[in-house]
């Protein structure tokens, strides 16, 4: 009877220890083609289209599965849970807002200006005022900028299942 109680207590202690542990986010190993480091699902640059061609490829579709090559403009400065991609050839072009599938991985926060290949799907979505303000806070915008957000915004977005951070040249 005593052995049964001790076993039960050990079992409970293990459960509480496991529940209290914080999951770790590990950087994925360098992929086999040595192009860079991947996050989330393993991907390569093979078959990627430049961000500049994404809107044309999407056409009138609501969303498309695609692999995109782009330049990082900004990364969430709280934990790397989103990033934006810019068109280097057209400073007036819309930024692409990127989130990560199932909140399953994060990007380094110091990769602005770096090239990435993202595998996932592109879509258009209306972003609420509250969400826009949240992202502005994540980007450490001033309170003045945050308060100026008063209208929802239709945005070009991307849900990435995997991202390849290309090696710097």
C-alpha positions in Angstrom: 0.0 0.0 0.0 2.8 2.4 0.9 4.6 1.6 -2.4 1.4 2.4 -4.3 1.1 5.8 -2.5 4.8 6.7 -3.2 4.4 5.7 -6.9 1.3 7.9 -7.1 3.1 10.9 -5.6 6.1 10.4 -7.9 3.7 10.3 -10.9 2.0 13.6 -9.7 5.3 15.3 -9.2 6.4 14.4 -12.8 3.1 15.7 -14.2 3.5 19.0 -12.3 7.1 19.3 -13.4 6.2 18.7 -17.0 3.3 21.2 -16.9 5.5 23.9 -15.4 8.2 23.6 -18.0 8.5 26.2 -20.7 8.7 24.9 -24.3 11.8 25.9 -26.0 12.1 27.3 -29.5 15.2 25.9 -31.2 16.8 27.2 -34.3 16.6 24.6 -37.0 19.8 23.2 -38.3 21.3 24.4 -41.5 19.6 22.6 -44.4 21.5 20.2 -46.6 21.9 22.7 -49.5 23.8 25.2 -47.2 21.6 28.1 -48.4 21.0 29.3 -44.9 18.9 28.4 -41.8 15.4 27.3 -41.9 12.6 27.8 -39.3 9.4 25.7 -39.2 9.2 23.2 -42.0 12.3 22.6 -44.0 12.3 24.5 -47.3 14.7 25.5 -50.0 14.8 28.3 -52.5 14.0 26.0 -55.4 10.8 27.2 -57.2 10.5 30.4 -55.2 9.1 33.5 -57.0 10.3 37.0 -56.2 7.8 39.0 -54.0 7.4 41.4 -56.9 5.6 38.7 -58.9 3.3 37.5 -56.2 0.3 39.8 -56.9 0.3 38.9 -60.6 0.6 35.2 -59.8 -2.3 35.4 -57.3 -4.6 37.2 -59.8 -8.2 37.0 -58.6 -7.7 34.0 -56.3 -8.6 34.4 -52.6 -5.4 32.6 -51.7 -2.7 30.5 -53.3 -0.1 28.1 -52.1 3.3 29.5 -53.1 7.0 29.8 -52.3 8.2 33.5 -52.2 11.6 35.1 -52.1 11.6 38.5 -50.4 13.5 41.0 -48.2 12.6 41.4 -44.6 11.7 44.9 -43.6 10.6 44.4 -40.0 10.3 41.7 -37.4 8.1 41.6 -34.2 10.4 43.0 -31.5 8.7 41.1 -28.7 9.5 37.6 -29.8 9.8 37.4 -33.6 6.2 36.1 -34.1 5.6 38.1 -37.4 7.6 39.9 -40.1 7.0 42.1 -43.1 8.4 41.7 -46.5 9.1 44.6 -48.9 9.5 45.0 -52.6 13.1 46.3 -53.1 12.3 47.6 -56.6 9.2 49.6 -55.7 9.2 51.6 -52.4 5.5 52.4 -52.9 4.4 48.7 -53.2 2.4 47.2 -50.4 4.3 45.3 -47.7 3.6 41.6 -47.2 2.6 40.8 -43.6 3.8 37.3 -42.6 2.7 35.1 -39.7 3.9 31.6 -38.9 1.7 28.5 -39.1 0.2 27.5 -35.8 2.4 30.0 -34.0 4.9 27.2 -34.3 8.2 29.1 -34.8 9.6 32.5 -34.5 12.2 34.5 -36.5 15.3 36.2 -35.2 14.5 39.8 -34.4 17.6 41.3 -36.1 17.1 40.2 -39.7 15.8 43.4 -41.3 17.3 43.7 -44.8 18.0 40.0 -45.1 16.5 37.7 -47.8 14.1 34.9 -46.9 12.3 32.2 -48.8 8.8 31.5 -47.4 6.8 28.4 -48.1 3.0 28.7 -47.4 0.0 30.6 -48.8 -0.7 34.2 -49.7 -4.1 35.8 -49.1 -5.9 39.1 -48.6 -7.5 39.9 -45.3 -9.1 42.9 -43.5 -7.1 43.6 -40.3 -9.1 45.1 -37.4 -8.1 48.4 -35.7 -7.3 46.4 -32.5 -5.0 44.0 -34.3 -3.3 46.9 -36.2 -2.7 48.6 -32.9 -1.3 45.4 -31.4 1.2 45.0 -34.3 2.2 48.7 -33.9 2.9 48.1 -30.2 4.9 44.9 -31.1 6.9 47.1 -33.5 7.5 49.5 -30.7 5.8 52.4 -32.5 5.2 55.6 -30.6 1.9 56.2 -28.8 1.1 58.9 -31.4 1.4 56.4 -34.2 -0.7 53.8 -32.4 -3.4 56.4 -31.6 -3.6 57.4 -35.3 -4.8 53.9 -36.2 -8.6 54.4 -36.5 -9.6 52.3 -39.6 -9.4 48.6 -40.4 -7.0 47.9 -43.3 -7.2 45.4 -46.2 -3.8 43.8 -46.3 -1.8 41.3 -48.4 -0.8 38.5 -46.0 1.2 35.3 -45.9 0.9 32.3 -43.6 4.4 30.6 -43.7 4.8 26.9 -42.8 8.5 27.2 -43.3 11.1 30.0 -43.8 14.6 29.8 -45.1 16.8 32.7 -43.9 19.3 32.9 -46.6 23.0 33.3 -45.8 24.3 36.9 -46.1 26.3 37.6 -49.2 
